[in-house]
């Protein structure tokens, strides 16, 4: 299959490589020369621009930073340039309203389109073990699924247009809230004289158990290996968690939903990012909660 892939960042690069590895003809475009060169090394064919990527494509996959980029790329380089027989898959994490608007425009232009944001981080993108949450029609989902399955371990139809984005930001709001709570709990436990490993052994088997505790513990040397054991490098950047939390707060306001815990988590991550923690894994929030985080500029 000829697949256009637009957006070759930390996530998109690995995803495009897995499609090429599966035997597809991947025509790749990104504004970064380094990203293009790496994609070419991993089996993709570089092209001059997004419009060239979609020419003759049977599928178009986009992985872009924000809603404004998604809308711009589809309106300027995909609609009317890709064959209407192509299935369009936007794997970016963007606001629900933009996702629904762009998908409506796609249908009006004669295309089938799905929103298919991902969960799993850079390692999962490289390893082809992402989880895709897909919004769109039943027919669109069935057309998109074989492509997504070659980049992930789970492909779930969340519902109609925009439902993939809704599922992604609500899931990540819950993750942000539980990680903040887990960080607070470990800091309090230690200040009360509890050994972190002992507290982990208790809470991971008791009612306080969560994924943030048992699978992604924010304390080095406790539980399975996580970014905490690597100086909080790699994993899911705090600035991306903040992006998703802000999207969730925007969606909550539009829907009239009361999300006080989500709002508190967003404020915590906003402060952490402003203090220089943006590139670090989101579990590094624990360093700010116990007041031991030193911004990079001050550390040098």
Long-range contacts (C-beta under 8 A, 24 or more apart in sequence): 1-25, 1-58, 1-59, 1-147, 2-27, 2-56, 2-57, 2-58, 2-59, 3-27, 3-57, 3-58, 3-59, 3-60, 3-61, 3-147, 4-28, 4-29, 4-50, 4-53, 4-54, 4-57, 4-59, 4-60, 4-61, 4-82, 4-86, 5-29, 5-39, 5-44, 5-53, 5-61, 5-62, 5-63, 6-30, 6-50, 6-53, 6-54, 6-60, 6-61, 6-62, 6-63, 6-64, 6-73, 6-77, 7-62, 7-63, 7-64, 7-65, 7-92, 8-32, 8-35, 8-36, 8-38, 8-39, 8-63, 9-35, 9-63, 9-65, 10-122, 10-125, 11-63, 11-91, 11-118, 11-122, 11-125, 12-63, 12-91, 12-125, 13-38, 13-39, 13-42, 13-125, 14-122, 14-125, 14-126, 14-127, 14-128, 15-61, 15-63, 15-91, 15-118, 15-125, 15-130, 15-151, 16-42, 16-44, 16-61, 17-42, 17-43, 17-44, 17-126, 18-125, 18-128, 18-150, 18-151, 19-61, 19-147, 19-150, 19-151, 20-44, 22-150, 24-150, 27-52, 27-53, 27-54, 27-57, 28-53, 29-53, 49-77, 50-76, 50-77, 50-78, 51-76, 51-77, 51-81, 53-77, 54-78, 54-81, 54-82, 54-86, 55-81, 55-82, 56-83, 57-82, 57-83, 57-86, 58-83, 58-85, 58-86, 58-87, 59-86, 59-87, 59-88, 59-89, 59-144, 59-147, 60-86, 60-87, 60-88, 60-89, 61-89, 61-90, 61-91, 61-147, 62-88, 62-89, 62-90, 62-91, 62-92, 63-91, 63-92, 64-90, 64-92, 64-94, 65-92, 66-92, 66-94, 66-243, 67-92, 67-94, 67-95, 67-97, 67-98, 67-99, 68-98, 70-94, 70-98, 70-99, 70-102, 71-98, 71-101, 71-102, 74-102, 74-105, 74-106, 75-102, 75-105, 79-105, 79-106, 79-109, 79-111, 80-109, 82-111, 84-109, 84-110, 84-111, 86-111, 87-111, 87-112, 87-113, 87-114, 87-140, 87-143, 87-144, 87-147, 88-112, 88-113, 88-114, 89-113, 89-114, 89-116, 89-144, 89-147, 89-148, 90-114, 90-115, 90-116, 91-116, 91-117, 91-118, 91-132, 92-117, 93-117, 93-118, 93-165, 93-168, 93-169, 93-243, 93-244, 93-247, 94-165, 94-247, 95-165, 95-247, 95-250, 95-251, 96-162, 96-165, 96-166, 96-169, 96-247, 96-251, 96-254, 97-162, 97-254, 99-135, 99-161, 99-162, 99-164, 99-165, 100-161, 100-162, 103-135, 103-136, 103-161, 103-162, 104-161, 112-136, 112-137, 112-139, 112-140, 112-143, 113-140, 114-140, 114-141, 114-144, 114-164, 115-161, 115-162, 115-163, 115-164, 115-165, 116-144, 116-148, 116-155, 116-164, 117-164, 117-165, 117-167, 117-168, 118-152, 118-168, 119-168, 119-171, 119-172, 120-152, 121-235, 121-236, 122-234, 122-235, 123-234, 124-152, 124-153, 125-151, 128-152, 128-153, 129-153, 130-154, 131-155, 131-156, 132-156, 132-164, 133-158, 133-163, 133-164, 133-165, 133-167, 133-168, 133-171, 134-158, 134-163, 134-164, 135-159, 135-160, 135-161, 135-162, 135-163, 135-164, 135-165, 135-166, 135-167, 136-160, 136-161, 136-163, 136-164, 137-161, 165-247, 166-251, 168-244, 169-244, 169-247, 169-248, 169-251, 170-248, 170-251, 172-241, 172-244, 172-245, 172-248, 173-244, 173-245, 173-248, 173-259, 173-262, 173-265, 175-211, 175-212, 175-241, 176-241, 176-244, 176-245, 176-262, 176-265, 176-266, 176-269, 176-282, 177-261, 177-262, 177-264, 177-265, 178-210, 178-211, 178-212, 179-212, 179-216, 179-218, 179-282, 179-283, 179-285, 180-264, 180-265, 180-268, 180-269, 180-285, 180-289, 181-210, 181-212, 182-210, 182-212, 182-213, 182-217, 182-218, 183-218, 183-283, 183-285, 183-286, 183-289, 184-289, 186-218, 186-219, 186-286, 187-286, 187-289, 187-290, 190-290, 196-221, 196-222, 197-221, 197-222, 212-283, 216-283, 217-283, 218-283, 218-284, 218-285, 218-286, 219-286, 226-281, 226-283, 227-281, 227-283, 227-284, 228-281, 228-283, 228-284, 228-286, 232-280, 232-281, 232-283, 232-284, 232-287, 233-280, 233-281, 234-281, 235-281, 235-282, 235-283, 236-281, 236-282, 237-278, 237-279, 237-280, 237-281, 237-282, 238-269, 238-272, 238-273, 238-277, 238-278, 238-279, 238-280, 238-281, 238-282, 238-284, 238-285, 239-273, 239-278, 239-279, 240-282, 241-269, 241-282, 242-266, 242-269, 242-270, 242-272, 242-273, 242-278, 245-269
